[in-house]
Amino acid sequence: MPDERGVIDLRVEPPPLVVLDTSAIAVALLEDQASHSEYSAFLLRAIESRTTFAYCELVDLELAQVCSKRAREQHGGDRSRFVPEGRRLIADVFARWRAITSQTQSVRMPLGLSDIPNVLGSPVRDAAFGLIERYGLDSYDATHAATAIILGAPLVCADRGFAYAPVELLTIITDSAGVDECRRRRARS
Amino acid sequence: MATRATRGEDLLPALADAAALERYRKAVEELRRSPDDGSTEERVERARAAMSGLRFGAPLTPSHYR
């Protein structure tokens, strides 16, 4: 599978360690999304080959937001209806997400590290800051990209915005529809 | 990895502190959780079930999660 401009098709053989972005996780969980079959197939192959899944703790908040926003859209902003529906969706999605991460070795990476003894500061936070400052990434994208860069692992993502992270630092694994677009973005930047 | 990190220092100053990076990676190693019991086939089937049956009803966009 070619690694042109640091962008790899999801059909690649899963490496020993990958970082998962919220966009990839959400598409893998939601079977009516366009690239669902590609992401779910990759994760299944990764579990089969004992790949370690790493993800930034920001994933928790973003997955919850997906559920809340969807419930809000469905109920026209009626808080008395969308909040309970959002809560129900969150419970369903997180049960499924836990069911995926618990089938292989996994690690949820804290952003601040204050809860890890003997480790001061956060290389992830510093790297994210640098990606915003030097390459213009949005803060949330920068955080996931920094997680992968610090671990030296590829980032599995459906979001094309990650293509703006420098090719020398970040390898992207994405769906077949996104490969060319990500390469074009990197060629222009 | 060493080559990438060395080149990365110029691109991202956060990569310049090799000691901090090493401490962080060791800490991350300790946070790793082991998989549930079961054969590979059983674990794949549980993950497959987790990724089946949930529909969003609309195209997911970055505005949903960012």
Interface residues (C-beta under 8 A of the other chain):
Chain A: T22 S23 A26 V27 A28 L29 L30 E31 D32 Q33 A34 H36 S40 L43 L44 I47 E48 T52 A54 E62 L63 Q65 V66 K69 R70 E73 Q74 D92 V93 A95 R96 W97 A99 I100 T101 S102 Q103 T104 Q105 S106 V107 R108 M109 P110 L113 I116 N118 V119 G121 S122 P123 V124 D126 A127 F129 G130 L131 R134 D138 Y140 D141 A146 I149 I150 L151 G152 D159 G161 P166 E168 L169
Chain B: M1 R4 A5 R7 G8 L11 L12 P13 A14 L15 D17 A20 L21 R23 Y24 R25 A27 V28 E30 L31 R32 R33 S34 P35 D36 T40 R43 V44 R46 A47 R48 A49 A50 M51 S52 G53 L54 R55 F56 G57 A58 P59 L60 P62 S63 H64 Y65 R66
